[in-house]
Every structure is written in C-alpha cells, then in structure tokens.
Amino acid sequence: MATRRTTFDKLQRERAKKAKAAAKREARQTRGDEEGGERDDDLELSADEELTPGELLQRIEAVHERYAAGTLSFEDFEEQKTDLLTRLSLLPIE
C-alpha cells in the first residue's frame, strides 16, 4: 500500500505558492512606485477573504479591463484570472 504524504506535500506547495505570490506582489508594487504608476490594491485578495459570486465576477471583469488597457502584464492577468475563477468554482451552488 502506498504511503500518504499528501498533507505535508500540499502544505509545502501552498506555502511556496503564497511566498511566490507575495514576492510577485512586492515586485509589482516597487515597480509601480518607480514608474510612478498607480497601484490597484483593491483587486488584490487575501487567502482568507470570501466574496460573493457577483463580487468575484466584478473582479474578473476588472482584471480583463486592466489587461485590455495595457496596465496589467499577461502573466499577472493569467495569475489573477485563474485565482478568481478557482475561487468562483469552489463556491457552493445555490
């Protein structure tokens, strides 16, 4: 029988993902400060923040608009869109 290592491995992956996201967020903020650009902190989500489906859809729309306007790189766009869509798919169906 195979051993169960998913709990510790999953914890390590989650910690690595959060550390990478924090580093990217800090890099974006410093890059935005250096360029004199505006930061959109209202679109950043914390890991434990819960939103309604309507709020999530509004944030997805805002991310698409920022990408279309050219204020968001493709990598950041994909990361934020994936995060928001994942959160939306995990909500219970009413």
Secondary structure as GFF3:
##gff-version 3
##sequence-region A 1 94
A	DSSP	alpha_helix	6	35	.	.	.	ID=ss1
A	DSSP	three_ten_helix	41	43	.	.	.	ID=ss2
A	DSSP	alpha_helix	53	69	.	.	.	ID=ss3
A	DSSP	alpha_helix	74	90	.	.	.	ID=ss4
###
